[in-house]
């Protein structure tokens, strides 16, 4: 095994000089640096990462825990891309841990990242409750940020989109377009995001004194197929509706397929509104009116908070981050709209 001392001998310098060159700390002339790097390349030397980590107490890695229910979809791709890009900018490696399906499995994944000596952790929980996360934070010595969840005891450890208000605004927009009988396809059971969006839907109906109709609320599971099945169930219930709000774009696309199969057109017969603004949302026919979730801003803010924590600084709680309603062609004037009154 080639050692740092072997490299030092080949380069004609001290072991301490080799250490400074490889760590990037302390002044070393360009001539000496070139000699050391040439010796490293010639001998195929690879620094002992574990030893370096123990010496510096830094691994130059950021851990990300995500439940695998997110893997199958464009939202995860966007999340992973943003985290990986910003981790690279920090000069660190990204370590991914699979939170699988349960709260215990999410804890195990977090412990894996800690045992891997990650410098900081980004956690995207699905099964762990707010109370469980608040109880977990004081037991972890590493800087940690929770994505897409608001916390009660440690709000400064959280970065979250304003899902409830975003949904309120979206449904309010539909009502302003003349829709009253608005169906809603929920997210996966137990999902914080799904529950927040359902609450926003109900709040908007209440604001306009519209009584929620249980037959207009359908179970979903974030996938195209769950959206299609929900829309099929809605049609079987034979209840009046002029618009559907789906808790994400994938389900909206599935719902559109079910409507098309029975000869209903979007938006002529049924308006369709959803969330996330995945890349394909602008290219389906008709293009989806959707709420763009600020994933990039959420991840960037999380990284800034973590960077401050790693430097020993204090961080303040961040406000919920609003999305943006992207108006396209899938929403039309409803039965109570002005166009029908002429």
C-alpha positions, -999 to +999 in steps of 0.1 A: +000+000+000+013+034-010+015+058+020+018+095+023+054+090+035+062+072+002+047+102-017+068+126+004+100+107-004+092+106-042+086+143-042+115+151-020+094+169+007+082+163+042+051+143+050+036+174+065+040+192+032+022+164+014-006+167+040-009+204+034-011+200-004-037+173-002-058+191+024-055+225+006-045+242+038-015+264+045+009+280+020+028+257-004+046+271-034+034+261-069+067+243-076+064+221-045+026+216-051+033+204-086+060+180-074+036+165-048+007+161-072+031+146-098+042+120-072+006+113-062-003+106-099+028+085-106+023+063-076-014+061-077-018+073-042-052+076-027-055+094+007-070+074+035-104+091+036-114+077+070-081+088+086-085+123+071-120+125+083-110+115+119-082+141+119-104+170+106-137+159+120-151+167+085-161+142+058-169+167+031-203+150+026-239+159+030-265+132+038-300+131+022-327+109+036-357+103+013-385+077+016-386+055-015-423+065-021-408+096-038-384+078-061-409+070-089-416+105-102-402+138-115-405+156-082-378+134-067-356+140-098-359+177-093-352+174-056-322+152-061-308+175-089-311+206-067-295+190-037-267+174-057-259+207-075-257+227-043-237+200-025-212+201-053-210+239-050-201+234-013-173+211-024-190+181-008-203+147-018-239+137-015-248+105+004-283+092-002-301+070+024-334+052+017-361+059+043-382+031+029-418+029+042-420+034+080-409+058+108-385+032+121-369+028+087-366+065+084-348+066+118-325+038+106-316+057+074-308+088+095-286+068+118-268+054+087-260+089+076-247+098+111-226+066+112-213+076+077-199+107+094-218+131+071-211+167+081-248+177+078-282+160+071-311+169+049-342+149+059-373+146+037-396+126+060-429+109+052-437+086+081-420+105+110-445+128+127-437+164+136-436+154+173-412+126+165-389+148+145-389+175+172-380+148+198-352+135+175-334+168+167-318+173+202-303+138+201-284+145+169-252+165+171-249+172+133-266+202+117-299+190+102-326+205+080-361+190+075-376+196+041-413+200+034-424+198+070-432+226+095-419+220+131-433+232+163-404+231+188-375+236+163-390+257+135-355+269+125-346+234+114-374+233+088-378+245+052-413+240+039-435+251+010-469+268+018-490+240+005-522+249+023-523+285+012-511+276-023-541+252-025-565+279-011-554+303-037-557+278-065-592+267-055-601+304-050-590+309-086-613+281-098-642+295-079-635+329-095-637+312-129-672+302-121-668+267-106-687+256-075-688+218-078-651+211-075-638+175-070-606+169-051-582+140-055-561+136-023-525+126-020-513+094-004-528+086+030-506+100+058-488+125+036-482+159+052-483+176+018-515+158+008-532+167+041-521+204+038-535+206+003-568+190+014-571+216+042-564+244+017-592+230-006-616+229+023-607+263+035-614+278+001-648+262-001-656+275+034-645+310+025-670+310-004-697+293+017-696+262-004-705+230+015-680+202+009-696+172-008-681+139+004-687+123-030-664+149-046-634+139-025-614+109-038-585+089-025-552+092-045-517+079-043-496+104-063-493+082-094-509+085-129-529+053-123-542+065-089-555+097-106-571+077-134-588+054-109-600+083-088-616+100-118-632+067-128-647+065-093-659+101-095-677+093-127-693+062-112-707+082-083-728+102-108-724+135-089-722+168-106-688+185-110-672+210-134-636+209-121-611+186-106-582+196-084-556+168-083-530+169-055-502+165-081-496+167-118-492+129-122-527+123-109-541+151-130-527+134-161-543+101-151-576+119-144-575+135-179-572+100-194-602+088-176-623+118-187-612+114-223-622+077-222-658+087-216-658+116-241-653+145-217-630+172-229-607+194-208-614+223-202-647+224-223-665+199-201-642+197-170-615+220-158-584+205-143-559+220-119-530+204-101-496+209-083-458+206-088-454+218-125-434+188-136-417+193-169-444+174-189-472+196-175-466+222-201-466+197-230-497+176-224-528+186-243-543+208-230-513+221-210-519+219-173-528+248-150-507+239-120-490+253-089-452+254-092-437+242-060-405+262-051-382+231-049-350+250-059-356+278-034-364+253-006-332+233-012-311+265-016-325+279+017-318+246+034-282+246+022-277+282+034-290+273+068-268+242+070-237+263+059-244+287+087-248+258+112-215+242+100-197+275+106-211+277+141-236+304+134-272+308+145-301+305+122-336+320+123-369+302+113-378+306+077-413+316+065-433+291+045-424+294+009-453+302-015-457+284-048-467+301-081-500+294-100-491+287-136-521+294-157-523+273-189-552+258-209-567+231-186-590+256-168-620+272-184-650+292-174-673+273-152-711+270-151-714+301-128-689+322-147-695+354-166-691+339-200-722+317-193-743+346-181-741+366-214 
